[in-house]
Amino acid sequence: MSRPHRRGHTERQPHRRPAELPARPWEYALNTIATHQEQAAVPATGWWTEAVIYQIYPRSFADSGGDGIGDLPGITARLDHLVELGVDAIWLSPFYPSPQADAGYDVADYRDVDPLFGTLADADNLIAQARARNLRVIVDLVPNHTSSAHRWFQAALAAGPGSAERQRYVFRDGRGADGAEPPNDWQSVFGGPAWTRVADGQWYLHLFDPGQPDLNWDDPEVRAEFLDVLRFWLDRGVDGFRVDVAHGLIKQADLADWREPQEILSGQEAEKPRPPMWDQDGVHEIYREWRRLLDGYPGERILVAEAWVEPAERLARYVRPDEMHQAFNFEYLLASWTAPAQYAVITRSLEATDAVGAPTTWVLSNHDVVRHASRLGLPIGTAPRPNGIGVDDEQPDAATGLRRARAATLLMLALPGSAYLYQGEELGLPEHTTLPDEARQDPTWERSGHTQRGRDGCRVPIPWEADAPSYGFGPTDASWLPQPPIWAEYALDRQRGTPGSTYEMYRTALHLRRERGLGRGTLEWLASGDEVLAFRNGNLVVLTNFGAAAVPPPAGKLLHSSGPLDESGHVPTDTTVWVEV
């Protein structure tokens, strides 16, 4: 059995389920097949190791002013919803001054609030009101790049080649006789070249939009500036930072050509070289310095890495004891909806983070990916759709997607570690797959030559009241992205208090998770067949049926289910149950 406080332990078969498991899926024997991992580090302790954190995309959460764009006062007015739901903290996507070339991820000033979203006083009030409700607040930090409107970049353009101002960014001379060719072959994540030429002939690097020039993290002034930005928000009371593109700050020194498709996910097999723009070892020195700064503040402030890094052992480097506290588990988010695939990714994840004493951080949806209520509605084996779904693409099956999404959520919330929820998933919101192309605002749409729809479909303002203007998002019908008519059936006021609704399923699961300490528990795999996944966490047995045939639930008291059992009391396909034993 496991030692106290272990986050999770599994046997060492990371790529397949054990051959000795019985073929019949109803044989969930309580003798475990897990073994203790002796070399695991001492596990971390702290609120973040088991927290459920709710992501708020400010422009799409709640609009207090009626202009169609969500804002900080709107968030403050809806905090009681999050208390009722049962989360521990909120993470706010960027609300800083910005030209909005990439929905605020192009920051012009890291120490202020964009008038679109309110004022610094509104931010202070939001933090204070959240604290009064025992909700912690994590803010987004975007250190890989600034906006091209940032005073630093404007100074760099004015100062010219060789200046200290240009040293803060990645400026290079071009190739070819007259420097008319980009310095290397790197491509932007949003499509097109990753270099733009300025009036004096030099080129600057932007791994994303041209309005997002990459900073040069080899420059001491850049490092000092961000330490000061961290202090600014820590002094205002935030509980931590979600670090955007955390694996991108350091580039390979020679900026060598890559000759491969550009992907934000570094995802290279161990024997293959890492892309020169992602997951370079030098990033870890930066985060060790940041960790020392945060550790000097009271109240357990945290760093969360958005690092699209594989394999899991490479991702675990970001959460070593002297670096970040959490890293999003994107391999889990992208895993196929089959028992073997889920078993493999959960096993790999727990083993990798156990080895460095960190919690595993689970996530199924966010503002950059197709919502899992739609993603899981595509046929199993469908290639990932990182750039959205359009009206002329293969459409998800809405009923199948929601059924699987609910089952996946109940499976995730029973795993040891921390979990992230994305606003609206507690309502079962699908992707807006019929969004008019003329309404799209994601830069991917334009930079890909209208071949990639982008991420707008998961960012549509969420519905609070079925019969209100903009479905209760704001006091008027204004909405920065059009909401589909089906939003009415997903509205909170249609689901609150309704037995079996997705909202009530989430709320019950979150309260049971907290009551039973599932986040700080252990995972013990139970014997099951290839179409069933079963494990034990404390005195809770969790079973997910991936197969077509219904299976009996484990013996014990049924506490919760992602959907109704069949007439025989069996667990149908794409359903997860929690049973007390």
C-alpha positions as CSV (number, residue, x, y, z in Angstrom):
1,M,0.0,0.0,0.0
2,S,1.0,3.6,-0.4
3,R,2.7,5.9,2.1
4,P,0.7,8.8,3.6
5,H,0.4,11.9,1.4
6,R,1.6,10.2,-1.8
7,R,0.0,11.9,-4.9
8,G,-0.3,8.7,-6.9
9,H,1.6,5.5,-7.7
10,T,1.3,3.1,-10.5
11,E,3.2,0.1,-11.9
12,R,5.9,0.7,-14.4
13,Q,4.2,-0.2,-17.7
14,P,3.8,3.3,-19.2
15,H,2.6,2.3,-22.7
16,R,0.1,-0.4,-22.2
17,R,-2.2,-1.9,-19.7
18,P,-1.0,-5.0,-17.8
19,A,-1.3,-8.2,-19.8
20,E,-2.5,-10.1,-16.7
21,L,-5.7,-8.0,-16.4
22,P,-8.8,-10.2,-16.8
23,A,-10.6,-9.9,-20.1
24,R,-14.0,-9.6,-18.5
25,P,-14.6,-5.9,-17.6
26,W,-16.8,-6.6,-14.5
27,E,-13.9,-8.2,-12.6
28,Y,-12.7,-5.2,-10.7
29,A,-10.9,-7.0,-7.9
30,L,-9.8,-4.9,-4.9
31,N,-6.4,-6.4,-5.0
32,T,-4.4,-3.6,-6.6
33,I,-2.0,-3.9,-9.5
34,A,-0.1,-0.8,-8.5
35,T,3.4,-0.9,-6.9
36,H,5.2,1.7,-4.9
37,Q,7.7,3.8,-6.7
38,E,10.6,3.8,-4.3
39,Q,12.7,6.6,-6.0
40,A,9.9,9.2,-5.8
41,A,10.7,12.5,-4.2
42,V,9.1,13.7,-1.0
43,P,5.7,15.1,-2.1
44,A,5.1,18.8,-1.9
45,T,2.4,20.2,0.5
46,G,0.3,23.3,0.1
47,W,-3.1,24.4,-1.0
48,W,-2.2,24.1,-4.7
49,T,-1.4,20.4,-4.5
50,E,-5.1,19.5,-4.4
51,A,-6.9,22.7,-5.5
52,V,-9.6,23.0,-8.2
53,I,-8.8,26.2,-10.1
54,Y,-11.4,27.8,-12.4
55,Q,-10.2,29.7,-15.5
56,I,-11.9,32.9,-16.2
57,Y,-11.5,34.4,-19.7
58,P,-12.5,38.0,-18.7
59,R,-14.0,39.2,-22.0
60,S,-16.4,36.3,-22.1
61,F,-17.4,35.8,-18.4
62,A,-19.7,38.6,-17.4
63,D,-20.2,42.1,-18.8
64,S,-21.2,44.8,-16.3
65,G,-21.3,47.7,-18.7
66,G,-23.3,46.5,-21.7
67,D,-20.6,47.0,-24.3
68,G,-20.5,43.3,-25.1
69,I,-17.1,42.7,-23.5
70,G,-16.7,41.1,-20.1
71,D,-14.9,43.0,-17.4
72,L,-13.5,42.9,-13.9
73,P,-16.6,44.3,-12.1
74,G,-18.6,41.6,-14.0
75,I,-16.4,38.9,-12.6
76,T,-16.7,40.3,-9.1
77,A,-20.5,40.3,-9.3
78,R,-20.4,36.6,-10.2
79,L,-17.9,35.3,-7.5
80,D,-20.7,33.8,-5.5
81,H,-21.4,31.4,-8.4
82,L,-17.9,30.1,-8.0
83,V,-18.3,29.7,-4.3
84,E,-21.5,27.7,-4.8
85,L,-19.8,25.6,-7.5
86,G,-17.1,24.7,-5.0
87,V,-13.8,25.7,-6.6
88,D,-10.8,26.9,-4.6
89,A,-9.2,29.6,-6.8
90,I,-9.7,31.5,-10.0
91,W,-7.2,32.1,-12.8
92,L,-7.7,35.3,-14.8
93,S,-6.6,35.4,-18.4
94,P,-4.9,38.8,-19.3
95,F,-6.7,42.0,-18.5
96,Y,-3.7,44.4,-19.0
97,P,-3.6,47.3,-21.5
98,S,-3.3,45.8,-25.0
99,P,-4.1,46.5,-28.6
100,Q,-5.9,43.1,-28.5
101,A,-4.0,41.7,-31.5
102,D,-4.3,38.3,-29.6
103,A,-7.1,38.9,-27.1
104,G,-4.8,40.5,-24.5
105,Y,-1.9,38.1,-24.8
106,D,-0.1,41.1,-26.5
107,V,0.6,43.1,-23.4
108,A,1.5,46.8,-23.6
109,D,1.8,47.5,-19.9
110,Y,2.1,44.8,-17.3
111,R,1.3,47.1,-14.3
112,D,-2.2,48.3,-15.3
113,V,-5.7,47.3,-16.4
114,D,-7.0,47.9,-19.9
115,P,-10.0,50.2,-19.9
116,L,-11.9,47.5,-21.7
117,F,-11.9,45.5,-18.4
118,G,-11.9,48.3,-15.8
119,T,-9.3,49.9,-13.6
120,L,-6.6,49.0,-11.1
121,A,-9.1,49.8,-8.4
122,D,-11.4,47.2,-9.9
123,A,-8.6,44.7,-9.8
124,D,-7.9,45.4,-6.2
125,N,-11.6,45.1,-5.4
126,L,-11.8,41.8,-7.2
127,I,-8.9,40.4,-5.3
128,A,-10.4,41.6,-2.0
129,Q,-13.8,40.2,-2.7
130,A,-12.4,36.9,-3.7
131,R,-10.3,36.7,-0.5
132,A,-13.4,37.5,1.5
133,R,-15.0,34.4,0.0
134,N,-11.8,32.2,0.5
135,L,-11.1,32.2,-3.2
136,R,-7.5,32.6,-4.3
137,V,-6.6,34.7,-7.4
138,I,-4.0,33.7,-10.0
139,V,-3.3,36.1,-12.8
140,D,-1.8,35.5,-16.2
141,L,1.8,36.6,-16.9
142,V,3.0,36.8,-20.5
143,P,6.8,36.9,-20.5
144,N,7.7,35.4,-23.9
145,H,6.7,38.5,-25.7
146,T,5.3,42.0,-25.3
147,S,2.9,43.9,-27.5
148,S,4.5,45.9,-30.4
149,A,2.9,48.9,-28.7
150,H,4.9,48.3,-25.5
151,R,7.2,51.3,-24.8
152,W,10.2,49.1,-24.9
153,F,9.5,47.9,-28.5
154,Q,8.7,51.4,-29.6
155,A,12.0,52.5,-28.2
156,A,13.8,49.7,-29.9
157,L,12.4,50.8,-33.3
158,A,13.5,54.3,-32.7
159,A,17.0,53.4,-31.4
160,G,18.2,51.3,-34.3
161,P,20.5,48.4,-34.8
162,G,23.1,47.6,-32.1
163,S,21.3,49.6,-29.4
164,A,20.6,48.5,-25.9
165,E,16.9,49.0,-26.6
166,R,17.0,46.4,-29.4
167,Q,18.9,44.0,-27.1
168,R,15.7,43.5,-25.1
169,Y,14.2,41.8,-28.2
170,V,15.4,39.3,-30.8
171,F,16.5,41.5,-33.7
172,R,18.8,40.1,-36.4
173,D,20.1,41.0,-39.8
174,G,18.5,39.2,-42.7
175,R,20.0,36.6,-44.9
176,G,21.0,37.1,-48.6
177,A,23.0,39.7,-50.3
178,D,20.8,42.6,-49.2
179,G,19.4,41.0,-46.0
180,A,16.0,40.6,-47.7
181,E,15.4,37.1,-46.4
182,P,14.4,36.2,-42.8
183,P,17.3,35.2,-40.5
184,N,16.0,31.6,-40.3
185,D,13.1,29.4,-41.5
186,W,11.1,29.6,-38.3
187,Q,7.3,29.9,-38.7
188,S,4.8,31.6,-36.4
189,V,2.4,29.4,-34.4
190,F,-0.4,31.5,-36.0
191,G,0.9,30.8,-39.5
192,G,3.4,32.5,-41.8
193,P,7.0,33.5,-41.1
194,A,8.1,34.2,-37.5
195,W,10.0,37.3,-38.6
196,T,9.0,40.8,-39.6
197,R,11.3,43.3,-41.3
198,V,11.5,46.9,-39.9
199,A,12.2,50.1,-41.8
200,D,16.0,50.0,-41.3
201,G,16.3,46.5,-42.7
202,Q,16.6,44.4,-39.6
203,W,14.1,41.7,-38.7
204,Y,12.5,40.9,-35.3
205,L,11.3,37.5,-34.1
206,H,7.7,36.9,-33.2
207,L,6.7,33.2,-32.6
208,F,3.1,34.4,-32.6
209,D,1.6,37.5,-34.1
210,P,3.7,40.3,-35.5
211,G,2.2,42.4,-32.8
212,Q,3.9,40.1,-30.3
213,P,7.7,40.6,-30.6
214,D,9.7,38.0,-28.6
215,L,11.8,39.2,-25.7
216,N,15.4,38.4,-25.4
217,W,15.7,36.6,-22.0
218,D,19.5,36.7,-22.2
219,D,19.3,40.4,-21.5
220,P,19.6,41.2,-17.8
221,E,17.2,44.1,-18.1
222,V,14.5,41.8,-19.2
223,R,15.0,39.6,-16.2
224,A,15.0,42.5,-13.8
225,E,11.9,44.0,-15.3
226,F,9.8,40.8,-14.8
227,L,11.0,40.3,-11.3
228,D,9.6,43.8,-10.6
229,V,6.3,42.9,-12.4
230,L,6.0,39.9,-10.1
231,R,6.5,42.1,-7.1
232,F,3.9,44.6,-8.3
233,W,1.1,42.0,-8.4
234,L,2.3,40.1,-5.4
235,D,2.2,43.3,-3.4
236,R,-1.4,43.8,-4.5
237,G,-2.3,40.4,-3.1
238,V,-2.5,37.9,-6.0
239,D,-1.8,34.3,-5.0
240,G,0.2,33.3,-8.1
241,F,0.9,33.5,-11.8
242,R,0.0,31.3,-14.7
243,V,3.0,31.7,-17.0
244,D,2.1,31.9,-20.7
245,V,4.4,30.0,-23.1
246,A,6.6,29.0,-20.2
247,H,8.7,26.7,-22.4
248,G,9.5,29.5,-24.9
249,L,11.5,32.1,-23.2
250,I,15.0,30.8,-24.1
251,K,15.9,30.2,-27.7
252,Q,18.8,28.1,-29.0
253,A,21.7,30.5,-29.2
254,D,22.5,30.0,-32.9
255,L,18.8,30.3,-33.9
256,A,19.3,27.4,-36.2
257,D,16.9,26.5,-38.9
258,W,14.2,24.0,-37.9
259,R,12.8,22.7,-41.2
260,E,9.8,21.1,-39.4
261,P,6.2,22.3,-39.0
262,Q,5.9,24.8,-36.2
263,E,3.9,23.6,-33.3
264,I,3.6,25.1,-29.8
265,L,3.8,21.6,-28.4
266,S,7.5,20.7,-28.3
267,G,6.3,17.0,-28.2
268,Q,9.5,15.3,-29.3
269,E,10.4,11.7,-28.6
270,A,13.4,11.3,-26.5
271,E,15.7,10.3,-29.3
272,K,14.8,13.4,-31.5
273,P,16.2,16.9,-31.1
274,R,14.0,19.5,-29.4
275,P,12.9,22.5,-31.5
276,P,15.4,25.4,-31.1
277,M,12.6,27.7,-30.0
278,W,11.0,25.5,-27.3
279,D,11.9,23.9,-24.0
280,Q,15.5,25.0,-23.9
281,D,17.3,24.1,-20.6
282,G,18.0,27.8,-19.8
283,V,14.3,28.5,-18.9
284,H,14.8,26.6,-15.6
285,E,17.3,29.2,-14.3
286,I,14.6,31.9,-14.8
287,Y,12.0,30.0,-12.8
288,R,14.3,29.2,-10.0
289,E,14.9,32.9,-9.5
290,W,11.2,33.5,-9.6
291,R,10.5,30.8,-7.1
292,R,13.0,32.4,-4.7
293,L,11.1,35.6,-5.0
294,L,7.7,34.0,-4.4
295,D,9.0,32.0,-1.4
296,G,9.8,35.3,0.2
297,Y,6.1,36.3,0.3
298,P,3.6,34.9,2.9
299,G,0.6,32.8,2.0
300,E,2.0,30.2,-0.4
301,R,2.1,32.1,-3.7
302,I,2.4,29.8,-6.8
303,L,3.7,29.6,-10.3
304,V,1.8,27.6,-13.0
305,A,3.5,26.6,-16.2
306,E,1.7,26.6,-19.5
307,A,4.4,24.4,-21.1
308,W,3.4,22.4,-24.1
309,V,6.1,19.8,-23.5
310,E,6.4,16.1,-24.0
311,P,7.3,13.5,-22.8
312,A,6.0,13.8,-19.2
313,E,9.5,13.4,-17.8
314,R,10.5,16.5,-19.6
315,L,7.5,18.4,-18.4
316,A,8.2,17.4,-14.8
317,R,11.4,19.4,-14.9
318,Y,9.3,22.5,-14.6
319,V,7.9,21.5,-11.3
320,R,11.0,20.4,-9.5
321,P,11.0,21.6,-5.8
322,D,12.9,24.8,-6.5
323,E,11.0,25.8,-9.7
324,M,7.3,26.0,-10.5
325,H,4.5,24.6,-8.4
326,Q,2.2,23.3,-11.2
327,A,2.4,22.5,-14.9
328,F,-0.7,21.9,-17.1
329,N,-0.9,18.3,-18.3
330,F,-1.6,18.8,-22.0
331,E,-0.8,15.2,-22.9
332,Y,-3.7,14.2,-20.7
333,L,-6.0,16.8,-22.4
334,L,-5.1,15.4,-25.8
335,A,-5.4,11.7,-24.9
336,S,-7.8,9.5,-26.8
337,W,-11.1,8.5,-25.2
338,T,-10.2,4.8,-24.7
339,A,-9.3,2.9,-21.5
340,P,-5.8,2.0,-22.6
341,A,-5.0,5.5,-23.7
342,Q,-6.3,7.0,-20.5
343,Y,-4.5,4.4,-18.3
344,A,-1.2,5.1,-20.1
345,V,-1.3,8.9,-19.8
346,I,-2.5,8.9,-16.2
347,T,0.3,6.4,-15.3
348,R,3.0,8.3,-17.1
349,S,1.9,11.6,-15.6
350,L,1.8,10.4,-12.0
351,E,5.1,8.6,-12.3
352,A,6.8,11.7,-13.8
353,T,5.5,14.2,-11.2
354,D,6.0,11.8,-8.3
355,A,9.6,11.5,-9.2
356,V,10.1,15.2,-8.4
357,G,7.6,15.4,-5.6
358,A,5.1,17.6,-7.4
359,P,1.3,17.2,-7.9
360,T,-0.1,16.3,-11.3
361,T,-2.2,19.0,-12.7
362,W,-5.2,17.8,-14.7
363,V,-7.1,19.8,-17.4
364,L,-9.6,19.0,-20.1
365,S,-10.4,22.4,-21.6
366,N,-9.1,26.0,-21.8
367,H,-9.3,29.1,-24.0
368,D,-6.8,27.6,-26.6
369,V,-8.5,24.2,-27.4
370,V,-11.8,22.9,-28.7
371,R,-14.1,22.4,-25.7
372,H,-14.1,18.8,-24.5
373,A,-17.9,18.5,-24.8
374,S,-17.3,18.8,-28.6
375,R,-13.8,17.4,-28.9
376,L,-15.0,14.1,-27.4
377,G,-18.0,14.1,-29.7
378,L,-15.8,13.4,-32.7
379,P,-15.1,9.7,-33.7
380,I,-12.5,8.1,-31.5
381,G,-9.2,8.2,-33.4
382,T,-10.0,11.6,-35.1
383,A,-6.8,13.7,-35.3
384,P,-6.6,16.5,-32.8
385,R,-8.3,19.7,-33.9
386,P,-6.0,22.4,-32.4
387,N,-7.3,25.1,-34.7
388,G,-11.0,24.9,-34.2
389,I,-14.0,23.5,-36.0
390,G,-15.9,25.3,-38.7
391,V,-19.3,24.9,-40.1
392,D,-18.0,22.9,-43.1
393,D,-15.9,20.6,-41.0
394,E,-17.0,17.2,-39.6
395,Q,-19.4,18.1,-36.8
396,P,-19.2,16.5,-33.4
397,D,-22.1,14.5,-32.1
398,A,-23.5,16.8,-29.4
399,A,-25.1,14.0,-27.2
400,T,-22.1,11.7,-27.4
401,G,-19.7,14.6,-26.7
402,L,-21.5,15.8,-23.6
403,R,-21.9,12.2,-22.3
404,R,-18.2,11.6,-22.7
405,A,-17.3,15.0,-21.4
406,R,-19.3,14.4,-18.2
407,A,-17.6,11.0,-17.8
408,A,-14.2,12.4,-18.4
409,T,-14.7,15.2,-15.9
410,L,-15.9,12.8,-13.2
411,L,-12.8,10.6,-13.9
412,M,-10.5,13.6,-13.7
413,L,-11.9,15.1,-10.5
414,A,-11.3,11.8,-8.7
415,L,-7.6,11.7,-9.6
416,P,-5.0,12.8,-7.0
417,G,-3.5,16.2,-7.6
418,S,-4.9,19.5,-8.8
419,A,-7.5,20.2,-11.5
420,Y,-8.4,23.1,-13.7
421,L,-11.9,23.9,-15.1
422,Y,-12.6,26.3,-17.9
423,Q,-15.5,28.7,-17.6
424,G,-18.7,27.3,-18.9
425,E,-17.7,23.6,-18.8
426,E,-19.7,23.3,-15.7
427,L,-22.7,24.1,-18.0
428,G,-21.7,21.5,-20.5
429,L,-21.0,24.2,-23.1
430,P,-20.0,22.8,-26.5
431,E,-17.7,24.5,-29.0
432,H,-19.5,27.1,-31.2
433,T,-18.8,25.2,-34.4
434,T,-21.1,27.4,-36.6
435,L,-19.5,30.7,-35.7
436,P,-19.7,33.0,-38.8
437,D,-16.3,33.4,-40.4
438,E,-16.8,37.1,-40.6
439,A,-17.0,37.3,-36.8
440,R,-13.7,35.5,-36.2
441,Q,-11.1,37.5,-34.3
442,D,-8.4,34.9,-33.6
443,P,-5.2,36.0,-35.6
444,T,-4.8,32.3,-36.7
445,W,-7.8,32.8,-39.1
446,E,-6.1,35.6,-41.1
447,R,-2.5,34.5,-40.8
448,S,-3.4,31.0,-42.0
449,G,-5.0,32.4,-45.1
450,H,-8.5,31.4,-43.8
451,T,-7.5,27.7,-43.7
452,Q,-7.5,27.4,-39.8
453,R,-10.6,28.6,-38.0
454,G,-8.8,29.4,-34.8
455,R,-9.9,29.4,-31.1
456,D,-12.9,31.7,-31.2
457,G,-15.3,28.8,-30.9
458,C,-14.3,28.1,-27.3
459,R,-14.3,31.8,-26.3
460,V,-17.9,32.7,-26.9
461,P,-19.5,34.6,-23.9
462,I,-21.2,32.1,-21.6
463,P,-24.9,32.0,-20.8
464,W,-26.2,32.8,-17.3
465,E,-30.0,33.3,-17.9
466,A,-31.9,31.7,-20.7
467,D,-34.4,34.5,-21.3
468,A,-32.2,37.6,-20.7
469,P,-30.4,39.8,-23.2
470,S,-27.1,38.1,-24.3
471,Y,-28.3,35.2,-22.1
472,G,-27.4,37.1,-19.0
473,F,-23.8,37.8,-20.1
474,G,-24.5,41.5,-19.9
475,P,-27.4,44.0,-19.6
476,T,-27.7,44.4,-23.4
477,D,-27.7,42.1,-26.4
478,A,-24.1,43.1,-27.2
479,S,-21.6,40.2,-27.4
480,W,-18.1,40.5,-28.8
481,L,-18.6,37.1,-30.4
482,P,-22.1,36.0,-31.4
483,Q,-23.7,33.5,-29.1
484,P,-25.6,30.6,-30.7
485,P,-29.4,30.1,-30.0
486,I,-28.7,26.8,-28.3
487,W,-27.0,28.8,-25.5
488,A,-30.5,29.1,-23.8
489,E,-30.7,25.4,-23.0
490,Y,-27.2,25.5,-21.3
491,A,-27.9,28.7,-19.2
492,L,-27.1,28.4,-15.5
493,D,-30.7,29.3,-14.5
494,R,-32.0,26.4,-16.5
495,Q,-29.6,24.0,-14.7
496,R,-29.3,25.2,-11.1
497,G,-31.4,22.9,-8.9
498,T,-32.2,20.6,-11.8
499,P,-31.4,17.0,-10.9
500,G,-29.1,15.4,-13.5
501,S,-28.0,18.7,-15.0
502,T,-24.3,19.1,-15.9
503,Y,-24.1,22.0,-13.4
504,E,-25.4,19.9,-10.6
505,M,-23.1,17.0,-11.6
506,Y,-20.1,19.4,-11.3
507,R,-21.3,20.9,-8.1
508,T,-21.8,17.6,-6.4
509,A,-18.5,16.2,-7.6
510,L,-16.6,19.2,-6.4
511,H,-18.1,19.1,-2.9
512,L,-17.5,15.3,-2.6
513,R,-13.9,15.8,-3.9
514,R,-13.3,18.4,-1.1
515,E,-15.1,16.4,1.6
516,R,-13.2,13.2,0.9
517,G,-9.8,14.7,0.2
518,L,-9.5,13.1,-3.2
519,G,-6.9,15.6,-4.4
520,R,-4.5,14.6,-1.7
521,G,-5.3,10.9,-2.0
522,T,-3.6,8.1,-3.8
523,L,-4.4,6.1,-7.0
524,E,-4.4,2.3,-7.0
525,W,-5.4,0.7,-10.3
526,L,-7.9,-2.1,-10.0
527,A,-8.1,-5.1,-12.3
528,S,-10.4,-4.5,-15.2
529,G,-10.8,-5.3,-18.9
530,D,-9.6,-3.2,-21.8
531,E,-12.9,-1.3,-22.1
532,V,-13.2,-0.3,-18.4
533,L,-10.9,1.8,-16.3
534,A,-11.1,1.4,-12.5
535,F,-9.1,2.7,-9.6
536,R,-9.3,3.3,-5.9
537,N,-8.7,6.6,-4.1
538,G,-9.1,6.2,-0.4
539,N,-12.4,4.5,0.2
540,L,-13.7,5.6,-3.2
541,V,-13.7,3.3,-6.3
542,V,-14.0,5.1,-9.6
543,L,-15.1,3.2,-12.7
544,T,-15.4,4.5,-16.2
545,N,-17.0,2.4,-18.9
546,F,-15.6,3.0,-22.4
547,G,-17.2,0.0,-24.0
548,A,-20.5,-0.4,-25.8
549,A,-21.9,-2.9,-23.3
550,A,-23.1,-1.8,-19.9
551,V,-21.2,-3.3,-16.9
552,P,-22.2,-3.8,-13.2
553,P,-20.9,-1.1,-10.9
554,P,-18.4,-2.1,-8.1
555,A,-20.0,-3.3,-4.9
556,G,-20.7,-0.5,-2.5
557,K,-22.7,2.7,-2.1
558,L,-23.1,4.7,-5.3
559,L,-22.2,8.3,-4.4
560,H,-22.2,9.9,-7.8
561,S,-22.5,9.2,-11.5
562,S,-21.9,11.2,-14.7
563,G,-25.1,9.9,-16.1
564,P,-28.0,7.6,-15.2
565,L,-27.5,3.8,-14.8
566,D,-29.5,1.6,-17.0
567,E,-32.7,-0.3,-16.0
568,S,-30.6,-3.1,-14.5
569,G,-28.5,-0.8,-12.4
570,H,-25.5,-1.2,-14.7
571,V,-23.0,1.4,-15.9
572,P,-23.7,2.3,-19.5
573,T,-21.1,3.3,-22.1
574,D,-19.2,6.6,-21.6
575,T,-20.3,6.8,-17.9
576,T,-18.2,7.2,-14.8
577,V,-19.4,6.2,-11.3
578,W,-18.0,7.0,-7.8
579,V,-18.7,4.1,-5.3
580,E,-17.9,4.1,-1.6
581,V,-16.4,0.8,-0.5
